[in-house]
């Protein structure tokens, strides 16, 4: 069914975002992972916004406070209930 195909495709996309896709050059591997990761992250943000009424942001963790050895990921998905004081702050980030 289409729903099952969509679920399989999404699972494959999430896997590529997490660990990459098969034997490739390191540069191609990073490109595919980054592209797949962006799609998955934006899908999650959109879902939280549409389904639960959240204002959402994708924030990159950079600078001297980001230690990749302590936290290997460089992006954080942030959300707050639309109309809340927290959402007002979030929307200014």
C-alpha positions in Angstrom: 0.0 0.0 0.0 1.0 3.6 -0.4 1.1 4.1 3.4 3.4 1.2 3.8 5.7 2.4 1.0 5.7 5.9 2.6 6.7 4.4 6.0 9.5 2.3 4.4 10.8 5.3 2.5 10.7 7.5 5.6 12.5 4.8 7.6 15.2 4.6 4.9 15.5 8.3 4.8 15.9 8.4 8.6 18.6 5.7 8.4 20.5 7.6 5.8 20.3 10.7 8.0 21.7 8.8 10.9 24.4 6.5 9.4 24.6 7.3 5.7 24.0 5.2 2.7 26.3 2.4 1.5 29.8 2.6 0.1 30.5 6.1 -1.2 33.3 8.6 -1.0 33.4 10.3 2.4 32.3 13.6 0.7 29.3 12.1 -0.9 28.4 10.2 2.3 28.4 13.5 4.2 26.3 15.2 1.5 23.7 12.5 1.5 23.5 12.4 5.3 23.2 16.1 5.6 20.5 16.3 3.0 18.5 13.4 4.5 19.0 14.9 8.0 17.6 18.2 6.9 14.5 16.6 5.4 13.8 14.6 8.6 14.4 17.6 10.9 12.1 19.9 8.9 9.4 17.1 8.7 9.5 16.8 12.5 9.3 20.6 13.0 6.4 20.8 10.6 4.6 18.0 12.3 4.9 19.6 15.7 3.7 22.9 14.3 0.7 21.6 12.3 -0.4 18.8 14.7 0.2 20.3 18.1 0.3 24.1 17.4 3.9 24.7 18.2 6.1 27.5 17.0 9.3 25.7 16.0 13.0 26.5 15.2 16.0 24.5 14.1 19.0 25.9 15.9 22.6 25.1 15.1 25.0 24.6 18.1 28.3 26.3 17.3 31.0 28.2 19.0 33.2 27.5 22.0 30.4 26.0 24.1 29.8 23.2 21.6 31.9 20.2 22.3 31.3 17.6 19.6 32.9 14.9 21.8 30.3 15.6 24.5 27.4 16.1 22.2 28.0 14.8 18.7 25.0 16.4 17.1 25.1 20.0 16.0 21.4 20.9 15.6 18.6 21.2 18.2 14.9 21.2 17.4 13.1 23.8 19.6 9.4 24.3 20.1 7.0 26.1 22.3 3.2 26.2 22.3 2.1 28.9 19.9 1.0 32.1 21.7 2.9 31.3 24.9 5.6 33.6 26.4 8.1 30.9 25.6 7.1 31.0 21.9 7.5 34.7 21.9 11.1 34.3 23.0 11.7 31.4 20.6 10.5 33.4 17.6 13.1 36.1 18.4 16.0 33.5 18.2 
